[in-house]
């Protein structure tokens, strides 16, 4: 787009230089002739549009790329624990911006903005499952399941949240609850920056 606009600007500059070389035209007899003033105005309009496009391009290039996706990949059950526990999704598929810490399971916002998060948990026993997506110490959304005869249960939830720099997002497994994974990635956590503010 920028190349096209630069080409148009060059064309108008060429036309402008040629009109200065032409003999004066009687505007009363030739309404189609462009005056030097008209060409200058069009050139200024194109230059202003080019400036706006350059600013938009610069903003897009400066927008931070923050995205992560990770799976639990435990070999067996996780839990039950005596206290609420942060789940550590240690197998990362992508971690653009390095905001997700695969050692702690915690995503930390380094850029203020609006973020998307999603998580999925799985349990294949007649136990209880209760997990929540947490923003700092506040519960955002949850997945819950109680005893059931089918013994294979999976749940997902999603949230879009506004984060300040330093806010933490993670998935918490509540006490006396459990989840399961066997290395196939049934239990996962992902998120990305939608819009910086």
N, C-alpha and C positions, 0 to 999 in steps of 0.2 A: 504494500500500500504506500509506504514511504517512497519507494522508487518511482511509482507511478506519479505521485504528487510532485516529486522533484523533476520528473520529465515534463509535466505540465507547466511548472514554474519556468523551466528553461525555454519551453516553447513560447510562453507569453513574453519572456524577456527578449527573445529573438524577434517576435512580432513588434514589440515596443521599439526595439532599435531600428527596425525596418521602417516603421511609421515616421520616425524622426527624419529619415532620409528622403521620404516621399515629398513631392511638392504639396503645398497647402491645398486642401480639398474644400470646395464650396459646399458646406453642409446643407444649404438650401436646395442644392441640386442633387445631392447624393446622401440619402438618409441611411444607407448601409455602411458608410465609412465609420470606422471606430476612431474616436479622438484619442489623443495621447492620454487625456485625463481619464477616459473610460478604461483604457488598458491598465493604467496605473491603479485605478480602483479595483479592478479584477485581480491584479497581481497582489494587492494588499489583502484582499479577501482570501486568496489562495494561501498566502503566507500565514494568515491568522489560523486557517484550518490546519495547515501543516504543523503549526506550533501546538495546537490542541491535540492532534494525533501523536506528536512526539511525547507530550506529557502523559497521555494515556498509555503509550507503549512503555515509557519509563516506569509508570506505576505498576504495570503488569509484571515487568521484569524485577521490580523491587519487592513484590508480594512474596512473603516467606512461604516456602513449601514445607508444610508440616503434615505428616501422615504416618500412621503405624498400623500394623496388624500383627497379632501374635497369638499363639495357641499354648495351652497348658502343657500338653504332651507328657503328663505324668504317666507312669505305668501302673495304673490301679486307682484306688480310691484316694481322694483328698479329703481329710476329715474323717470322723468328727473331731473338733477341737473343743477345749473348755472355754475359750474366749473367741470373739469375732476375729477373723484372720483375713488379711489382704491376700488375694490370690496372685501368685507370681506366674505370669504367662511368659515362660523363659524362651520359647522358640519363636523368634521374631522373623516374619516374612519380609517386612519392610519397616524402616524406621527413619524416614526423612525428617531432618531437623533434630534428630536425637532427643526428642522430648519425652519419649517413653523409656523407662529404665527396666530392662529385662531382669535385673537382679532383685528389684524390689516390687515390681508389678505396678509401679506408680507412674502416671503421665503427669508431667509438670509443664504448665503453660509458660513459655518464654516470650510469647506474643499475646497482647490483649486482643480478644476477638470472640467471634461466635464459632463454636466447635460442634461437630457431630461425633457421637459415640454410640457403639453398639456392642453387646456381648451376648454370648450363647453359652449355656451350661447343660450338662448331660448327667443323668444318673441312671444306673441299670440295676438298682436293688430296691428292696421294699423299705428303704430308709426315707428320711426327710431331706428336702433340698430347699434352701432359702439363701438367695444371694441378692446383692444390691449394687447398683452403680452409685458410687459416692463422689460428691464434689466437696473436697476438704472433709468436714465431719458430717455433712448433710446428705441424707439419702435422696437420690434423684428418682430412680425407677428400680423395680425389683422383679425377680422371678422366684416363684414359690411352688412347691409341690409337696404333698403329704403322702402317706402310705397309699399305694394303689395296686390293684391286682396285676397290672400289665408289667410292672417292674422296669420298663424302659421309658424314661421320660426326658424330654429336652425342652428347653424354653429359651426365648430370646427377648431382649428389650432394647429400645433405642431412645436416645434423648439428644436434643440440641440445646446447648447451654452457653451462656456468656461467661467467659473466664477473664480474670485479671492476671497480670504477670505474677507468677508464684503460686497460683491455684493448683491443687492436685486433684486428679481424677483416677479412680481405681475401682476394682470390683471386690466386694467384701463377702466372704462366706461366714454366715452366722454360726454361733456356738451350737454344738450338738446336731449339726447338719453336715451333709457330705455331697460331693460330686464325684464324677468318674471320667477318666480318659485313659486310653490304652496306646497312645502314640499316633492315633489317627486324626487328632484335632477336633474332637467333638466339642470341646470347651475352648472358646476363643474370645478375644477382646480386640476391638479396633477403634480408631478415631482419626479425625483430620480437621484441619482448620478450614472453615467455610469462608469467613470474611474477617480480615483484620480490622480493628477499630482504632 
